[in-house]
Amino acid sequence: MQTIIETVQPYVSTIATAVVGVLTTVILAGLNTVKIKANTWLEARTSAVQRELIHKIAGEGFVFAQTAFKQAGGERKLQEALQYATLRLAEQGITVSVVELQTAIEKAYLEYKAKTKSVLTNEEALSSEEATQAAAKEAVSSLAAKVTEILTEATQSEITTKVESVQVQDTTSVQTGNVTGGGVE
């Protein structure tokens, strides 16, 4: 009996994982459909000015929740944004359902997310360009070091002779005074 359970367990796990994946896909598709219907209903029931005001206040609610409740989870931020937007719209005399308002706040969130993704993509492109420039500078520096090394090897005997002649000189008078204008040729 134990070996049958051990044999069947991987198949059951695979099937369960597949079912969870399918259910998640169906739920997300359903939420997207509800969101589209809510936007359509909202647009049909309100004037253009009211829609603009609703989206503006929903955006304010999102920003308020995002900054004031940084450490809170997404659901708490959404509730705070809904509360803020509901109060502000009530002040304006506009009554909107929670679903409509939530849709407007989620739209503001998606716009925010798209903007931050765009900024990150631009920063990645800049850092890639900077990396290319740094690699080019390193290559030029390496080339300069090689050229210096080759020139040093070619003139090694002349440099050695000059260094020996400099080392032979008496340096006792130099210890107490300043030396200016001296050079080795």
Salt bridges, closest charged atoms under 4 A:
GLU60 OE1 - ARG88 NE 3.88
GLU80 OE2 - ARG76 NE 3.24
GLU91 OE1 - ARG88 NH1 3.55
GLU158 OE2 - LYS162 NZ 3.31
